[in-house]
């Protein structure tokens, strides 16, 4: 995948027409191939199934649900898509749910046009896009799971992954962390991406046990 936007297909999901059109226009201006837009969970799933976008820029508040539901639905019909959540900063707990559903990145809506373009490129390349707030939430979620005696014996973070997330939560960039820990920039991003994947696995374990305990698997 090149670093230019030309070969990257994008779908924008947002229930505000003006905002949706603005994001789509900004991405088109940056050279991305905006193949579809949608305003809700159902329309996002329907269109993703047809266009199979490389990246989905996902709002958290939708006409018929939320970004976590839409993330799960889109990935169920377009498994190779990567989801970048674009969210207002007061929706952090919701963003954690989207990450559990399979989103690989999170950007606040106040981001600049250039930051959005870079985030979409990074997401298309499989790199982690994250903010300090999200890193703190992820760490907190692992602690909650670890301390819950009835919780899943799901995957735990390695010492290095925990160390990197702590640095991110303090506001350091991946490059700053890489230089501080004598690692490559890509290695730091890979560790963050691995923690996201582990959280998704842990959440699936939790969901499966809940379903069994409540007879939802019959």
HELIX and SHEET records of a PDB file:
HELIX    1   1 UNK A   17  UNK A   29  1                                  13    
HELIX    2   2 UNK A   41  UNK A   51  1                                  11    
HELIX    3   3 UNK A   67  UNK A   77  1                                  11    
HELIX    4   4 UNK A   89  UNK A   91  5                                   3    
HELIX    5   5 UNK A   92  UNK A  101  1                                  10    
HELIX    6   6 UNK A  113  UNK A  124  1                                  12    
HELIX    7   7 UNK A  132  UNK A  147  1                                  16    
HELIX    8   8 UNK A  159  UNK A  169  1                                  11    
HELIX    9   9 UNK A  174  UNK A  181  1                                   8    
HELIX   10  10 UNK A  185  UNK A  213  1                                  29    
SHEET    1   A 5 UNK A  33  UNK A  38  0                                        
SHEET    2   A 5 UNK A   9  UNK A  13  1                                        
SHEET    3   A 5 UNK A  55  UNK A  59  1                                        
SHEET    4   A 5 UNK A  82  UNK A  87  1                                        
SHEET    5   A 5 UNK A 105  UNK A 108  1                                        
SHEET    1   B 2 UNK A  61  UNK A  62  0                                        
SHEET    2   B 2 UNK A  65  UNK A  66 -1                                        
END                                                                             
